[in-house]
Amino acid sequence: MPISIKTAGAENLENVLVISIDALHPDALRQSKSPHLQMLMRDGAFSLNGRSTHPPKTLIAHTAMLTGMSPEESGKVDNDWWPGETTVQKRTIFDSAREHGFKTGYFYSKEKLGYLVSSAIDVHEWSRASAIDSAEEFLKLPGRHFVFLHISGLDEVGPKFGWLSPQYLEELSYIDEYLDTLVRSIKSQKNHLIVVTSDHAGHAKVHGTDHPEDYKLPLVLYSDTVPVKDFQDIYFSIIDFKEIIEPLIKDTSL
């Protein structure tokens, strides 16, 4: 369903950080010990009412997230990509960020997400272990920054121990702790927007199926500049993500 909330552009927005925590079930944000993520929820706005693509799988969902298109519209209907193959040919949210004066960074922990690398991205890196650190270093560069950070971990623990299992919640607590320095760094600077979401969830030890739990998504928005409270508890599709974020990063001086 299209998002109809009216949003105002922020010409002074300096840092935008979008975090996609792979395989994050929305209910985990309430159940785990994740004080930094919960602070963003408490002091910003959040919804646990999102829906992923069909099927709800990593590359298909992230392509929909960044292009604002269904898998059928974007042409990405499979969940595989290998280096050397064709990358995304559609316009993505990185194009919008570049047009509004941001340096763009893309840091991801699954090689297949290299499919989404395009000429609109200034710096990109695939790293299973140091994507968070690389994003933090990128944000230290001069200028305005738009960063998309993809984090793995739950996508391994969920299939092994179960979604929302003690081990799954412990992994989310670890991710939350690792994000502490990055979030603090953003918050220490004025005019920021932090967004947290995911690509899909799961149930039992399974994901990517027609089960309703597999489609669930969270959305968290926190900013000292952009009004976000209207997004509290909205119903949204992952295809809406681009439509949600673009007005928030629009530079009204351009």
C-alpha positions in Angstrom: 0.0 0.0 0.0 1.5 3.4 -0.9 2.7 5.6 1.9 0.6 8.8 2.1 2.4 10.5 5.1 3.5 14.0 4.2 7.3 14.6 4.9 9.4 17.6 4.7 12.9 17.7 3.1 15.8 18.6 5.3 18.3 20.8 3.5 20.7 20.7 6.5 20.7 16.9 6.9 24.4 15.9 7.1 24.5 12.1 7.9 22.0 9.4 6.9 22.6 5.9 8.1 20.4 3.1 7.0 21.0 -0.2 8.7 19.5 -3.5 7.4 19.9 -6.3 9.9 19.5 -9.4 7.9 16.7 -11.8 9.1 15.6 -9.5 11.9 12.2 -10.5 13.3 10.3 -7.4 14.6 9.4 -9.2 17.8 13.1 -9.5 18.7 13.3 -5.8 19.1 11.0 -6.1 22.1 12.4 -9.3 23.6 16.2 -8.9 23.3 18.6 -6.9 25.4 19.3 -4.3 22.7 19.5 -0.9 24.5 20.9 1.1 21.6 18.2 -0.1 19.1 15.5 0.3 21.8 16.7 3.9 22.5 16.2 4.7 18.8 12.7 3.2 19.0 11.8 5.0 22.2 13.1 8.5 21.1 12.2 8.2 17.5 9.4 6.2 15.8 9.0 2.6 14.9 6.7 0.1 13.2 6.7 -3.6 13.5 4.1 -3.9 10.7 6.2 -4.3 7.6 5.9 -7.0 4.9 8.7 -8.3 2.7 8.7 -9.5 -0.9 7.4 -12.7 -2.2 9.4 -14.8 -1.7 10.9 -13.2 1.4 14.6 -13.7 0.6 17.7 -11.6 1.0 18.7 -10.3 -2.4 15.2 -10.2 -3.8 14.0 -8.1 -0.8 17.0 -5.8 -0.7 16.6 -5.1 -4.5 12.9 -4.1 -3.8 14.0 -2.0 -0.8 16.6 0.0 -2.8 14.7 0.3 -6.1 11.2 0.7 -4.8 10.1 -1.9 -7.3 8.5 -5.4 -7.0 10.6 -8.3 -8.1 8.6 -8.5 -11.3 9.2 -4.8 -12.0 12.9 -4.8 -11.2 13.6 -8.1 -12.9 15.3 -9.5 -9.9 13.2 -12.6 -9.1 16.0 -14.9 -8.0 18.2 -14.8 -4.9 21.6 -15.4 -6.5 24.4 -13.2 -7.9 28.1 -13.8 -8.5 30.9 -11.3 -9.2 31.2 -10.7 -12.9 27.5 -11.0 -13.5 25.3 -8.0 -14.4 24.5 -5.7 -11.6 21.3 -3.7 -11.0 20.2 -1.6 -13.9 17.4 0.2 -12.2 17.5 3.5 -10.4 18.1 3.1 -6.7 18.0 5.2 -3.5 21.7 5.8 -4.0 20.9 7.8 -7.1 18.6 10.1 -5.1 21.1 10.6 -2.4 23.9 11.6 -4.8 21.5 14.0 -6.5 20.9 15.7 -3.2 24.5 16.2 -2.4 25.4 13.2 -0.3 28.5 11.0 -0.7 27.3 7.5 -0.8 28.6 4.4 0.9 27.4 0.8 0.7 28.8 -1.8 3.1 27.4 -5.3 3.1 28.2 -8.6 4.6 26.8 -11.0 1.9 28.7 -11.2 -1.4 25.4 -11.6 -3.4 24.4 -8.1 -2.4 27.2 -6.9 -4.7 24.4 -7.1 -7.3 23.2 -3.7 -6.0 26.5 -1.9 -6.6 26.1 0.9 -9.2 27.8 4.0 -10.4 25.8 6.0 -7.9 27.8 4.6 -5.0 31.1 6.4 -4.1 32.5 3.7 -1.8 31.4 0.1 -1.5 32.8 -2.9 0.3 31.9 -6.5 0.9 33.1 -7.7 4.3 31.6 -10.4 6.5 33.5 -9.2 9.6 34.1 -5.4 9.2 31.1 -3.9 7.4 30.2 -1.8 10.6 33.8 -0.6 11.0 34.0 0.4 7.3 30.8 2.4 7.6 32.2 4.2 10.6 35.4 5.1 8.7 33.4 6.3 5.7 31.4 8.7 8.0 34.7 10.3 9.1 35.3 11.6 5.6 34.5 15.2 4.9 31.1 16.1 3.5 27.6 14.8 3.8 27.1 11.1 3.9 24.4 8.6 2.9 25.4 5.1 4.2 23.6 1.8 3.7 24.9 -0.9 6.0 23.9 -4.5 5.8 24.6 -6.8 8.8 24.6 -10.6 8.9 24.5 -12.9 11.9 20.8 -13.5 12.6 20.5 -15.2 9.2 22.9 -17.9 10.5 21.6 -18.2 14.0 17.9 -18.3 13.0 18.3 -21.4 10.8 20.5 -23.2 13.3 18.7 -22.4 16.6 15.4 -20.9 15.6 14.0 -17.4 15.1 13.5 -15.8 18.6 15.4 -18.5 20.3 17.7 -17.5 23.2 20.7 -17.8 20.9 19.0 -15.6 18.3 18.2 -12.9 20.9 21.7 -13.1 22.2 23.1 -12.6 18.6 20.9 -9.5 18.3 22.3 -8.2 21.6 25.8 -8.7 20.2 24.9 -6.7 17.1 23.4 -4.0 19.2 26.5 -3.7 21.2 28.7 -3.6 18.1 26.6 -0.8 16.7 27.1 1.3 19.8 30.1 3.3 18.6 28.7 3.9 15.2 25.4 5.1 16.6 27.1 7.3 19.1 29.3 8.8 16.4 26.2 9.7 14.3 24.3 11.1 17.3 27.3 13.3 18.4 26.9 15.3 15.1 23.9 17.5 14.4 21.5 16.9 11.5 21.3 13.1 11.3 18.9 10.4 10.4 19.2 6.8 11.5 17.0 4.1 9.9 16.9 0.5 11.0 15.0 -2.2 9.0 15.4 -5.7 7.6 14.8 -7.9 4.6 12.8 -10.8 6.0 12.1 -12.7 9.2 11.5 -16.4 9.8 9.8 -19.0 11.9 11.1 -22.1 13.8 14.3 -22.8 11.9 12.9 -21.9 8.5 12.7 -18.7 6.3 11.9 -17.8 2.7 8.6 -19.6 2.7 4.9 -18.6 2.5 4.6 -18.7 6.3 3.3 -15.3 7.6 6.2 -14.9 10.1 8.7 -15.0 7.2 7.4 -11.8 5.7 7.5 -9.6 8.9 9.7 -6.5 9.0 10.5 -3.7 11.4 11.2 0.0 10.6 12.9 2.3 13.1 13.5 6.0 12.4 15.5 8.4 14.6 16.5 12.0 13.8 17.4 15.3 15.4 16.3 17.1 12.2 13.6 15.3 10.3 10.1 14.7 11.7 9.6 11.0 12.1 6.7 10.5 14.6 4.1 10.1 11.8 5.7 6.8 11.0 4.8 5.3 14.3 3.0 1.9 13.8 2.5 2.4 10.0 1.8 -0.6 7.8 4.3 -0.7 5.0 5.8 -3.0 2.3 9.5 -3.3 1.7 8.7 -1.8 -1.7 7.6 1.4 0.1 11.1 1.8 1.7 12.5 4.0 -1.0 9.3 6.1 -1.1 9.6 6.6 2.7 13.2 7.6 2.7 13.6 9.8 -0.4 11.4 12.7 0.9 13.3 12.7 4.2 16.7 13.1 2.5 15.5 15.6 -0.2 17.5 18.9 -0.1 15.0 21.6 -0.6 17.7 24.1 -1.5 18.5 22.3 -4.7 
